[in-house]
Amino acid sequence: MEGGGLAAIVMPEPITEKRRAAIRMNRLMSTRFDCRPRLARTGAAVAGLSLLLAGLSACGNLVTVTHAGLVGITVDAARRPVIAVVTCDRSTPVIDMAEGRKESDPDTKPNVERGQWKARTAFTGVTTFPLADPGENWVTVRSPGALSTDRLFVVEGGTAEDEHASLAGVSFRIADLARLTPGQVQVDGKIESLSAFGAYQCH
């Protein structure tokens, strides 16, 4: 450095709740999600933890993430989307859905926050709930509305008890639902039975 002076130390900005969640959503960087503080609570996939850490570093922060479970997508008898959630320890999941930008959209355009649901009580194990009508065990914080067939959706989660907890997420398009039957769950990269999904263990 000229003059032999010390480089200025730039302290990263504090991780707010929305910023932390937005950073987690950046694990699908190839789908053009960004790191701006625009998304609510989300999680990150175990298979994508390296991307998560890379995303955190790229956004100027590095935090320790507690892996707390897994989120998948399944369908009901009418092939309507149903979210599957498994927790490794007793916790209260907070599940979020976001919609990716179109390829033609500018990078400055924010990702669309679609749905958010919070479990009414803490639980351990597996449960499912339809997007359209999650039932009495879930509070719909934000309804997702109609889902466009030409968009990618990402569903991930955190927990009410731990702001750094992560429920590994899944990405899907409406066309993917046609490959599923009730009792089958899509997680990132594969389709498995609901019983196999429920047997998931955090490491």
ABEGO torsion letter per residue (X at the ends): XBGGBBBBBBBBBBBBAAAAAAAAAAABAAAGBBABBABBBBBBBAAAAAAAAAAAAAAGBBBBBBBAEBBBBBBBAAGBBBBBBBBABBBBBBBBBBBBBBAABBAABBBBBABBBBBABBBBEBBBBBAABAEAABBBABBAEBBBAABBBBBBBBBAABAABBBBBBBBBAAAAAABBBGBBBBBGBBBBAAAAAABBBX
